[in-house]
Amino acid sequence: MDKKLNVAVIGAGIYGIHHVDVYNQSPYVNLVAVCDFSSKIRENIEKEYGVKTYSDVETMLSEEEIDAVSIVTPDHLHREPAVQCANAGKHLLIEKPLASTVEDCQAILETAEANNVRVAVDFHKRWDPTAIHVFNTLNDGDAYPIRGYMSMDDIVDVPTKWFKWADQSDPVNFLGIHCVDLIRWYMGCEATEVYAVGTKKLLADQGIDSYDSVTSLITFENGCNWVVENSWVLPSGFAKNNDGRTSILTTDNYIRVDNQDRGIEVFDSEKQHTPNVFFFNNFYGKVFGFGADPINSFIDCLINDKEFVADGNDGLQATKITEAIHKSLDTGERVKIK
Ligand SMILES: NC(=O)c1ccc[n+]([C@@H]2O[C@H](COP(=O)([O-])OP(=O)(O)OC[C@H]3O[C@@H](n4cnc5c(N)ncnc54)[C@H](O)[C@@H]3O)[C@@H](O)[C@H]2O)c1
């Protein structure tokens, strides 16, 4: 690849800074601008990276030559900047979820199609080496999936300390979206029906109107039933910011994944830590790991005209499932997915 793309990042908060880091180092990218509402973030970007910043998407789009944009705004705020960029003909890498509602996903995808814009979704868990191994195990033989379980949970600091927008999202939109994307990818088919129950107690007591935990039963076209559990209230003393388990029973194998155990334990005077050393590593001036891979892959796919690993339709289908989970939570009924 000797071509370079001009890229911008919209939203450089906790996760957007990873996009900035990866683009800043990529030999295939000119990181031309970063847009964020926060003046503190903009000052830091200009100082640390020497990159021009904007507080307003339209101004950035009118002043800069841009080929592609990463959208890393809060879960419920993807639509507006995505539609603005698509209308300006910029290819999009949108953080998961593509959007929190099916209506917002469709608005993004329709605008992208009308403007010949390509859309990728950053479902980074697909690049996790364990997920790739599970995918290959399920797809390499004739094993027929019978039953699945997946959990993904965060410590309570995530909704209470990390974000100001926790009550605009929940563990389903923030974590469950990863689960339903991985399961669709593993199963190779769509979900047909959902039933979900949830609990609001701990976060509600702290004034955050969001579920502490949601348990969903999801049936897929191949007949495989999955239980998916997502919580935002693991105790702060847990050894990692998040926990996750998967187990899959097939006609040929029983697969179990423990996403907490990445082969390293660090003990300090306060607690045990089990860092996810596969996610983002910084070594010898290079950021790498399965967090960086989808961002580099987005650029590779644009330059070399390859299909995205996770595209706009994957984002839409995943949100159809999470929206059905919310409908089931609201109604107490089983919800069919069309
Ligand atoms: N935090 C994580 O661990 C994590 C991991 C994976 C994916 N994500 C995803 O990344 C996205 C962002 O999450 P975050 O944790 O970085 O949130 P954050 O609140 O730390 O950062 C969001 C940033 O977007 C900016 N912003 C919002 N709307 C904007 C707009 N229209 N124009 C310019 N700037 C705007 C805000 O000023 C803020 O700095 C979410 O969709 C989330 O699901 C987060």
The ligand as an SDF file (V2000), in Angstrom:
LIG
                    3D

 44 48  0  0  0  0  0  0  0  0999 V2000
  -14.8890    3.3780   26.9500 N   0  0  0  0  0  0  0  0  0  0  0  0
  -14.7110    2.1420   26.4780 C   0  0  0  0  0  0  0  0  0  0  0  0
  -14.1200    1.2480   27.1250 O   0  0  0  0  0  0  0  0  0  0  0  0
  -15.2130    1.7970   25.1170 C   0  0  0  0  0  0  0  0  0  0  0  0
  -14.7860    0.5960   24.5460 C   0  0  0  0  0  0  0  0  0  0  0  0
  -15.2140    0.2660   23.2830 C   0  0  0  0  0  0  0  0  0  0  0  0
  -16.0680    1.1020   22.5890 C   0  0  0  0  0  0  0  0  0  0  0  0
  -16.5160    2.2530   23.1590 N   0  0  0  0  0  0  0  0  0  0  0  0
  -17.4760    3.0880   22.4140 C   0  0  0  0  0  0  0  0  0  0  0  0
  -16.8810    4.3210   22.0550 O   0  0  0  0  0  0  0  0  0  0  0  0
  -17.8830    5.3390   22.0330 C   0  0  0  0  0  0  0  0  0  0  0  0
  -17.3980    6.4940   22.9010 C   0  0  0  0  0  0  0  0  0  0  0  0
  -17.2370    6.0240   24.2330 O   0  0  0  0  0  0  0  0  0  0  0  0
  -16.2030    6.7330   25.2130 P   0  0  0  0  0  0  0  0  0  0  0  0
  -16.0450    5.7870   26.3300 O   0  0  0  0  0  0  0  0  0  0  0  0
  -14.9920    7.1710   24.4790 O   0  0  0  0  0  0  0  0  0  0  0  0
  -17.0740    8.0050   25.6720 O   0  0  0  0  0  0  0  0  0  0  0  0
  -16.5430    9.4040   26.2430 P   0  0  0  0  0  0  0  0  0  0  0  0
  -17.7020   10.0650   26.8760 O   0  0  0  0  0  0  0  0  0  0  0  0
  -15.2880    9.2020   27.0320 O   0  0  0  0  0  0  0  0  0  0  0  0
  -16.1210   10.2290   24.9100 O   0  0  0  0  0  0  0  0  0  0  0  0
  -17.0520   10.6870   23.9600 C   0  0  0  0  0  0  0  0  0  0  0  0
  -16.5230   12.0240   23.3990 C   0  0  0  0  0  0  0  0  0  0  0  0
  -17.3450   12.4050   22.2910 O   0  0  0  0  0  0  0  0  0  0  0  0
  -17.4310   13.8380   22.2950 C   0  0  0  0  0  0  0  0  0  0  0  0
  -18.5830   14.2100   21.4690 N   0  0  0  0  0  0  0  0  0  0  0  0
  -19.8800   13.8410   21.6330 C   0  0  0  0  0  0  0  0  0  0  0  0
  -20.6270   14.2590   20.5820 N   0  0  0  0  0  0  0  0  0  0  0  0
  -19.7840   14.9370   19.7530 C   0  0  0  0  0  0  0  0  0  0  0  0
  -19.9410   15.5930   18.5170 C   0  0  0  0  0  0  0  0  0  0  0  0
  -21.1260   15.6380   17.8660 N   0  0  0  0  0  0  0  0  0  0  0  0
  -18.8630   16.1990   17.9640 N   0  0  0  0  0  0  0  0  0  0  0  0
  -17.6670   16.1620   18.5790 C   0  0  0  0  0  0  0  0  0  0  0  0
  -17.4290   15.5160   19.7560 N   0  0  0  0  0  0  0  0  0  0  0  0
  -18.4870   14.9050   20.3230 C   0  0  0  0  0  0  0  0  0  0  0  0
  -17.5240   14.2090   23.7650 C   0  0  0  0  0  0  0  0  0  0  0  0
  -17.1030   15.5450   23.9730 O   0  0  0  0  0  0  0  0  0  0  0  0
  -16.5920   13.1780   24.4040 C   0  0  0  0  0  0  0  0  0  0  0  0
  -15.2750   13.6930   24.5980 O   0  0  0  0  0  0  0  0  0  0  0  0
  -19.1930    4.7090   22.5450 C   0  0  0  0  0  0  0  0  0  0  0  0
  -20.0110    4.3670   21.4450 O   0  0  0  0  0  0  0  0  0  0  0  0
  -18.7120    3.4540   23.2460 C   0  0  0  0  0  0  0  0  0  0  0  0
  -19.6450    2.3870   23.2330 O   0  0  0  0  0  0  0  0  0  0  0  0
  -16.0810    2.6370   24.3990 C   0  0  0  0  0  0  0  0  0  0  0  0
  1  2  1  0
  2  3  2  0
  2  4  1  0
  4  5  1  0
  4 44  2  0
  5  6  2  0
  6  7  1  0
  7  8  2  0
  8  9  1  0
  8 44  1  0
  9 10  1  0
  9 42  1  0
 10 11  1  0
 11 12  1  0
 11 40  1  0
 12 13  1  0
 13 14  1  0
 14 15  2  0
 14 16  1  0
 14 17  1  0
 17 18  1  0
 18 19  2  0
 18 20  1  0
 18 21  1  0
 21 22  1  0
 22 23  1  0
 23 24  1  0
 23 38  1  0
 24 25  1  0
 25 26  1  0
 25 36  1  0
 26 27  1  0
 26 35  1  0
 27 28  2  0
 28 29  1  0
 29 30  1  0
 29 35  2  0
 30 31  1  0
 30 32  2  0
 32 33  1  0
 33 34  2  0
 34 35  1  0
 36 37  1  0
 36 38  1  0
 38 39  1  0
 40 41  1  0
 40 42  1  0
 42 43  1  0
M  CHG  2   8   1  16  -1
M  END
$$$$
